[in-house]
């Protein structure tokens, strides 16, 4: 029966081309929204690797390029003054702020293979104060000063992807392009650190240690303050005055991690919501198109349906034929879209697309489209079964 229906649709391919194209486009957009929804749901529920509550970020604007000789002294003075406040548990510096789009990417060569990762630089107390979970090895410490190596810490994903066959703690590697630089030595392994928030993709990550005495040529322009309890908005004014007294030439932008996190979430959720609304309208348009095409076909085929009823066709057989035609029509559209969609994981065009999520998203998209098709076909197919055999005799 299905092969017969497919031949009927193929013979009317010109009249069905528009609706097939509409189904294909809608299916592609629906797949994208479902995949993003599944992907973002999974990554959102993956632990961040740090604690953000009751923590504020102070963004520093020096008014120009970082002068390491003078600015590192002023930065250290600010941190020391802030640590004397009883309500502040810790004051740490970090290069790439949390819950912000900025990121530090780098690549190492380990055992002859490329090892891309994200990185950050912070003072040695910062990981522990942020609640980062140590898996093995140790935290940064003064024992890393004056060594013939540069101490680094990496997350478990870095170990799993690049160091699976070696003992990671104490492992050294260096950049072939910088033979004069000290080799990096892994002193500790932490569980994870998703710097950009819940919607960021988990991946290999590395901590570099900031030395208060040496400073850094690029400069660290973010201070993280952790409090014993939530602070009111009025506290920001008092904090800003204290900062200006220490560094009157610098400008300071103070925000809580709570607000920064919400801004980051909105950057993902709002576009996703807009896409979902667009898909909903597309689905409605496709449903109306399918309903109209089916209704028109029934009106043009009254003789055929009446004759089938006259020679003994049951109501169920008529109903199944009408629904089957619409399902096959939708399958043509989904098949056309799938030819292009499947290229993404096959050619690895988007790194974040995995086969597991792809298959689940494809099945859910197909199920949703077929459900819409069946719903659209229910009333026209019901009307077709009510045609009397006398109608056929009238047209004959």
ABEGO torsion letter per residue (X at the ends): XAAAAAAAAAAAAAAAAAAAAAAAAAAAAAAAAAAAAAAAAAAAABBAGBBABGBBBBBBBAGBBBBAAAAAAAAAAAAAAAAABAABABBBBBABBBGBABBBBBBBBBGGBBBBBBBBBBBAAAAAAAGBBBABEBBBBAAABGBABBBBBBBAAAAAAAAAABBABGBBBBBAABAABBBBBBABBBABBBAAEAABBBBBBBBBBBBAAAEBAAEBABBBBBBABBBBAAAAAAAAAAAAAABAABBBBBBBAAAAAAAAAAAAAAAAAAAAAAAAAAAAAAAAAAAAAAAAAAAAAAAAAAAAAAAGBBAAAAAAAAAAAAAAAAAAAAAAAAAAAAAAAAAGABAABBAAAAAAAAAAAAAAAAAAAAAAAAAAAAAAAABBAAAAAAAX
